[in-house]
């Protein structure tokens, strides 16, 4: 995808999704970190169903660090891998208390030193908290990057490198959220709705399926 098409992609996505932000519900850095940890291989909707009770019961790193494992497991049971995640969020709360004075660390290396925090989670934290630009790659972005011809990377880290090289850092956060929105609403994994997609004039995958390119963006429900 050349420079003009990349700029067109940015413009079309910005027109479709004018409010690029996380669909996780959180109020502060503590809730952000815990919510993002819980969202790994789980939908934001499901995480938002369990975090109100979790944060009412444990409103800070200090409170969560003293939580009993069975009680945390009970609260977050509806989400995927709740047993592992329960252990990790308690252990992370303990380490944030002990090592970082109850404050979420602000570097990638410090974040990934916490239990259950990998590259993607760390990048989401850094991006959402406005510390440094980042381009986290989830399953939707991984899929769309390949379909749109933005990357041929075999893993999320390789796709992330390609996307960071392809777009200016000022666009990373917005593109991250807008590509996720588009993947959830239109360019789905099993049944992409190419016929209704405003991006198909830019998309080599749509053309390969014989779908006529659409010349103007379609009005679509906005976030």
N, C-alpha and C positions, 0 to 999 in steps of 0.2 A: 504494500500500500504506500503510494507516494505521498509527499508533503501535502498536496492539495486535498487528496482523499482523507488524509488524517485530520486536517482542519475541518473538512466537511463532516466527518464522523463526530468530532467534538461538538460542532454546531447542532447537528441533528439530535444528538443525545441530550444536549442542553435544552433544546426546545421541547423534547419529550418529557424530560424529568427535571423540573426546575428547582427542586429542593433536594439536592444530593446529600443525604445524611443517613446515618445508621438507623435501622429499624428496631434495634435493641432499645429498651427503655432503661435509662440510667440518669442519675442526678449529679454524680461526682466521680472523681478518679477511682475511688474504691469500687463503686458499683460498676463502672466501666470495665475495670480489670476482671472482676469476678464474672460479669455477664459475658464478656468475650471468651473467657476460659470455658464457660459452660456451653457456648455456642458451637464449639468444635464438633463437626459432624452431627449437627442438630440445627433445626430451624430456629430463627429468631422468635417466631411466634410461640414456639414451645418454651423457649427460655423465658420469655416475658410472662408466661403463665406461672412459673415457679419462683421468679425472683421477688415478687412483692412479699411473700411470706418469708423468704430467706432474709431479705433486708430488714423486715420488721423485727425478726428474731435476732439478727446479727447485723447491726447497723454500722459496724466499723471493722477494721482489721483486728483491733484488739479484741472485740467481742467474738469474731469468727475464729481467732486463734485459740480461744478457750472452748470452742464448741465440741460437743460430743459427736463422734462420727456417726453413730446410728441415727441421731436426730437430723443431721444434715442429709444423710441418705434418704430419710423419710421425706424430707421436703422436696428434694430434687429428683426423686425416683422417676417421675415421668420422662426425664430426658435421657438421651443415649449415654451409656457408659457412666451411669450415675455413681457407681461405687468408686471407680477410679477418680472421677471428677471431685467427689466428696473429699477424698484423701488429699487431692492436689490443692483444692482451694483452702483447706484448713492449713496445710503445710505452707502454702504461699503466704497466707495471712501471718503465720508465725514468723516467717523469714522477713517479710516486710516490716513487722514490728521490731524484730531483733536487729536487722541489718540496715534498714532504711528509715528508721524513726517514724513509722506509720505512714510514710509517703510513697506513692508509686514511683519506682525508679524511672529515670528519664533517658537512659541509654539502652540501645539494643542488647548489648552484652549483659547488662545488669538484669534486664527483663527476662532474657532467655536463661538466666541462671536460676530462675524461680521454677519450682516444680509445676509441670504441666504447661509451661509457656514456651512455645516454639516460635519459629521465625514469623509465621503469619500472624499469630496472636500479638507478638511484640510489635510488628509493623502496624497493626490495627490500633493498638494503644498509642503509639507515637503519632500516628496520623490524626486520630480522633481528638487527642489532647492538644494537638497543635504544636508539638515539640519539634518535629522535623517532618518534611514531606516523605511519604512512603506510598508504596503501591502493593498492598497485600493481594495475593491471588488465591481466591477460593475456587470451588468447583465450577461456578458460573463463569467467572472471568477466564479460567483455564479453557473452558469450552468455547467461549466467544472469541478469545484470542486466536484460536486455531481456525474457527469458521470464518473469521474476518480476514485471515491471512496476516495477522499481526505477529504471530510467533509459530514456530515449529518445535518449541521446547518440549522435551519429554517429561518434565516434572515442573511443579509450581515455581521452584526457584529459577529455573531457566526461563520460564515464561515471564516471571517478574523482571529479570534482567532485560529481556527484549522490550517489554513495555516501558520500563524506565528510560531506555535508550531512545524509544520511539517518540515520546511525548515530553514536553517541558514539565519540570517538577511542579509548577503552578497548577497544572491540570490533573495531577495524579489523584488527589482525593476525590474530586468530582467525577472523574472517569471511573474510579474504583466503584463508587456507589451506583453510578448510572449504568455501567455494564452489568452489575448485579441485578438492578431493577429490570433491565431488558431481558436478562437471562431467566428471571423468575416469571415475567409476564408474557414474553413473546418467543424468544429464542430458547425454548425449553429443550431439555436433553433428548427426550424421546420423540416429541412431536413439535418441532419448531414451526411456528406459524409464518412461514415465509411469505404467504400471500398477503398478510396484513402488516408486514414489516417495513417500516420507513427506511431501513438501512439496506434494503436488498440491492439497490443500485451500486452500493459500495462493496457488496459481499460476494466473494468468489464462490462460496458454497451455495448460495441461492442461485447464482447463474448456472452452476454446474447441474442444478436440478431442473433447469429449463424454466425457471420462474421469471417472467418479464420484469425488468427493473422498474421500480416505481420512481417517478420523476420528482415528486414533491413529498415532504414529510406529511404523514397522516396524523391528524389530531388524535391523541391517545390519552387515557387517564393519567393524570400526573400524580407523582408522590406528594 
